[in-house]
Amino acid sequence: MCEGTGWKRVERSGLSGVTRCECAAAARTETLKEHSNIPPRYLNASLDNFIVPTEPPMARKNLGTALMQVRAFVREFPAPERPGLLLLSESNGVGKTHLAVAAMRALLERGHECVFWDYQNLLDRIRSGYDAASGAADREAYRSALDAEILVLDDLGAHRVTEWVEDTVTAIITYRCNHRKPLIATTNLPDADLAGQVVAYTSAGGTAVYKKTLTETIGARARSRLFEMCRLVRILDVEDYRVKNGR
């Protein structure tokens, strides 16, 4: 239609002109996908192929509700009050990453720039970026976390807690909150206000050892900003898919 120029000729009210060809939007979408950093495992993740189990009933209900909430987030994006999305579950392997990437891919198709980062990998790349001998990609990791139109941060809090980690995460979340830049995040950490204390394991002596909370891991300021800017999707009473499939 445009012979590769990106522009096509149109006539309106007897006047000739040009307008952007549909191929330009398609090319932009492909470019956005190429730079989105989606892990190979989730390249085909979508809301349509997310599997809601039939049994047990509670798992079906909770995952079905989570899927509907994520669909609503995508449909209404960007919401003026809470442009972000936070998927919480105290359990591993319940589908949080699939849902986060599925939302991300749906927004990519609509022409939004999205960048995926695994939380621990992002922090490692930012830290290595301080080394003068590091590559440009490492030095740009922090900037992409700040400036990407939509940042997808997987497994928030999955890193040893240090003052540097807390300061870095607080800076990223605060910047994005203040600049109304959407964040899609997943975490396995319990939130004290939602779940109270969650037992991680029981010691040989019978003493309960509790999981660190979201606030203890990323800091009170980052947690407050996160809840201010994000819709919450909490997934309860669902068995770890990876363990179940392994059995």
C-alpha positions as CSV (number, residue, x, y, z in Angstrom):
1,M,0.0,0.0,0.0
2,C,2.8,2.4,0.8
3,E,5.7,0.7,-1.1
4,G,7.7,0.5,2.1
5,T,7.7,4.3,2.8
6,G,5.4,4.1,5.8
7,W,3.1,6.7,4.2
8,K,0.1,6.2,1.9
9,R,-1.7,8.6,-0.4
10,V,-5.2,9.6,0.5
11,E,-7.8,11.9,-1.0
12,R,-10.3,13.8,1.2
13,S,-12.8,16.4,-0.1
14,G,-11.0,16.6,-3.4
15,L,-7.6,17.2,-1.8
16,S,-4.7,14.8,-2.0
17,G,-2.3,14.1,0.9
18,V,-0.6,11.4,2.8
19,T,-1.2,9.6,6.1
20,R,0.7,7.0,8.1
21,C,0.3,3.5,6.7
22,E,-1.0,0.6,8.9
23,C,2.4,-1.1,8.5
24,A,4.1,1.6,10.6
25,A,2.1,0.6,13.7
26,A,2.8,-3.1,13.0
27,A,6.5,-2.3,12.7
28,R,6.5,-0.4,15.9
29,T,4.8,-3.2,17.8
30,E,7.4,-5.7,16.5
31,T,10.2,-3.3,17.6
32,L,8.7,-3.0,21.1
33,K,8.4,-6.8,21.4
34,E,12.1,-7.2,20.4
35,H,13.2,-4.8,23.2
36,S,10.8,-6.0,25.8
37,N,13.2,-8.5,27.5
38,I,10.4,-11.1,27.9
39,P,12.0,-14.4,29.1
40,P,11.8,-17.2,26.4
41,R,9.7,-19.3,28.8
42,Y,6.9,-16.7,28.7
43,L,7.1,-15.5,25.1
44,N,3.7,-17.0,24.3
45,A,2.0,-16.2,27.7
46,S,-1.4,-14.7,27.2
47,L,-4.6,-14.1,29.1
48,D,-6.3,-16.6,26.8
49,N,-4.0,-19.5,27.5
50,F,-3.8,-19.0,31.2
51,I,-5.2,-22.2,32.7
52,V,-7.6,-22.0,35.6
53,P,-7.9,-25.4,37.3
54,T,-11.2,-27.1,37.8
55,E,-10.2,-28.6,41.1
56,P,-10.1,-27.8,44.0
57,P,-13.0,-25.3,43.9
58,M,-11.2,-22.7,46.0
59,A,-8.2,-22.6,43.6
60,R,-10.6,-22.3,40.6
61,K,-12.4,-19.4,42.3
62,N,-9.2,-17.6,43.3
63,L,-7.4,-17.9,40.0
64,G,-10.5,-17.2,38.0
65,T,-10.9,-14.0,40.0
66,A,-7.3,-13.1,39.5
67,L,-7.6,-13.6,35.7
68,M,-10.7,-11.3,35.6
69,Q,-8.9,-8.6,37.6
70,V,-5.9,-8.7,35.2
71,R,-8.2,-8.5,32.2
72,A,-9.9,-5.5,33.7
73,F,-6.5,-3.9,34.3
74,V,-5.6,-4.3,30.6
75,R,-9.0,-3.2,29.4
76,E,-9.0,0.0,31.5
77,F,-5.3,0.8,31.1
78,P,-4.1,3.4,32.0
79,A,-6.3,4.0,35.0
80,P,-5.8,7.5,36.3
81,E,-5.7,6.7,40.0
82,R,-3.8,3.4,40.0
83,P,-2.0,2.8,36.7
84,G,0.0,-0.1,38.1
85,L,-0.7,-3.7,39.0
86,L,0.7,-5.8,42.0
87,L,0.2,-9.5,42.0
88,L,0.7,-11.0,45.4
89,S,0.7,-14.6,46.7
90,E,2.5,-16.2,49.6
91,S,2.9,-19.4,47.4
92,N,5.3,-20.0,44.5
93,G,4.2,-21.3,41.1
94,V,0.6,-20.1,41.1
95,G,0.8,-18.2,37.8
96,K,1.7,-14.6,38.8
97,T,4.5,-14.3,36.2
98,H,2.3,-15.7,33.5
99,L,-0.4,-13.2,34.3
100,A,2.0,-10.3,34.5
101,V,3.6,-11.1,31.1
102,A,0.2,-11.7,29.6
103,A,-0.9,-8.2,30.6
104,M,2.4,-6.9,29.3
105,R,2.0,-8.6,25.9
106,A,-1.5,-7.3,25.6
107,L,-0.3,-3.7,26.2
108,L,2.6,-4.2,23.8
109,E,0.0,-5.1,21.1
110,R,-1.6,-1.8,21.7
111,G,1.7,0.1,21.1
112,H,2.8,0.6,24.7
113,E,6.5,0.3,25.5
114,C,7.1,-2.4,28.2
115,V,10.3,-3.7,29.7
116,F,10.5,-6.9,31.7
117,W,13.1,-7.3,34.5
118,D,13.6,-10.1,37.0
119,Y,14.1,-8.3,40.3
120,Q,17.4,-10.0,41.3
121,N,18.8,-9.8,37.8
122,L,17.9,-6.1,37.6
123,L,19.7,-5.3,40.9
124,D,22.8,-7.4,39.8
125,R,22.9,-5.4,36.5
126,I,22.5,-2.1,38.3
127,R,25.3,-3.0,40.7
128,S,27.6,-4.1,37.9
129,G,26.9,-0.9,36.1
130,Y,28.8,1.0,38.7
131,D,32.0,-0.8,37.5
132,A,33.8,1.4,35.0
133,A,34.7,-1.7,33.0
134,S,31.0,-2.8,32.6
135,G,29.2,-2.7,29.3
136,A,26.7,-0.1,28.2
137,A,23.8,-2.5,28.7
138,D,24.6,-2.8,32.4
139,R,24.9,1.0,32.8
140,E,21.5,1.4,31.1
141,A,19.7,-1.1,33.3
142,Y,18.9,1.5,36.0
143,R,17.8,4.1,33.5
144,S,15.4,1.6,31.8
145,A,13.9,0.8,35.1
146,L,13.1,4.5,35.6
147,D,12.2,5.6,32.2
148,A,10.4,2.6,30.5
149,E,6.7,3.5,29.8
150,I,5.7,0.3,31.7
151,L,8.1,-1.6,33.9
152,V,7.4,-5.3,34.7
153,L,9.3,-6.3,37.8
154,D,9.1,-10.0,38.6
155,D,9.7,-11.6,42.0
156,L,9.9,-8.3,43.9
157,G,11.9,-8.8,47.1
158,A,13.7,-11.9,46.0
159,H,17.1,-10.6,47.0
160,R,19.2,-10.4,50.2
161,V,18.2,-7.3,52.1
162,T,20.9,-4.7,52.3
163,E,20.8,-0.9,52.7
164,W,21.9,-0.5,49.1
165,V,19.1,-2.8,47.8
166,E,16.4,-1.0,49.9
167,D,17.6,2.4,48.7
168,T,17.8,1.4,45.0
169,V,14.3,-0.2,45.0
170,T,12.8,2.8,46.9
171,A,14.4,5.1,44.3
172,I,12.9,3.2,41.4
173,I,9.4,2.8,42.8
174,T,9.3,6.4,44.1
175,Y,10.4,7.8,40.8
176,R,7.8,5.8,38.9
177,C,5.0,6.7,41.3
178,N,5.9,10.5,41.2
179,H,6.0,10.5,37.4
180,R,2.8,8.4,37.0
181,K,4.7,5.6,35.2
182,P,2.9,2.3,35.5
183,L,4.6,-0.7,37.2
184,I,3.5,-4.3,37.0
185,A,5.0,-6.3,39.8
186,T,4.8,-9.8,41.3
187,T,5.9,-10.9,44.7
188,N,5.8,-14.0,47.0
189,L,6.3,-11.9,50.1
190,P,3.4,-11.5,52.6
191,D,2.1,-8.1,53.4
192,A,1.6,-7.6,57.1
193,D,-1.6,-5.6,56.6
194,L,-3.2,-8.2,54.3
195,A,-1.8,-11.5,55.6
196,G,-0.3,-10.9,59.0
197,Q,2.6,-13.1,59.8
198,V,3.1,-16.2,57.5
199,V,5.0,-19.2,58.8
200,A,8.0,-20.1,56.6
201,Y,8.9,-23.3,58.4
202,T,8.9,-24.8,61.9
203,S,12.3,-25.5,63.5
204,A,13.3,-28.8,65.0
205,G,12.4,-27.5,68.4
206,G,8.9,-26.6,67.2
207,T,9.5,-22.9,67.0
208,A,7.7,-21.1,64.1
209,V,10.0,-19.1,61.8
210,Y,8.1,-16.4,59.9
211,K,8.6,-15.2,56.3
212,K,10.0,-11.7,55.9
213,T,7.2,-9.3,55.0
214,L,7.2,-7.0,52.0
215,T,7.8,-4.0,54.2
216,E,10.8,-5.7,55.9
217,T,12.3,-6.5,52.5
218,I,11.8,-3.4,50.4
219,G,11.2,-0.8,53.1
220,A,8.2,1.1,54.3
221,R,8.5,4.0,51.8
222,A,8.7,1.7,48.8
223,R,5.8,-0.5,50.1
224,S,3.7,2.6,50.6
225,R,4.3,4.0,47.1
226,L,3.7,0.5,45.6
227,F,0.2,0.3,47.2
228,E,-0.5,3.9,46.2
229,M,0.1,3.3,42.5
230,C,-1.0,-0.3,42.0
231,R,-4.2,-2.3,41.9
232,L,-3.8,-5.3,44.1
233,V,-4.5,-8.9,42.9
234,R,-4.0,-11.3,45.8
235,I,-4.0,-15.1,44.9
236,L,-4.9,-17.3,47.9
237,D,-5.2,-21.1,48.5
238,V,-3.6,-22.3,45.3
239,E,-1.1,-25.2,45.0
240,D,2.3,-24.7,43.4
241,Y,1.8,-25.6,39.7
242,R,5.4,-26.5,39.2
243,V,5.5,-28.9,42.1
244,K,2.1,-30.4,41.1
245,N,3.3,-30.9,37.5
246,G,6.5,-32.5,38.8
247,R,4.5,-35.0,40.8
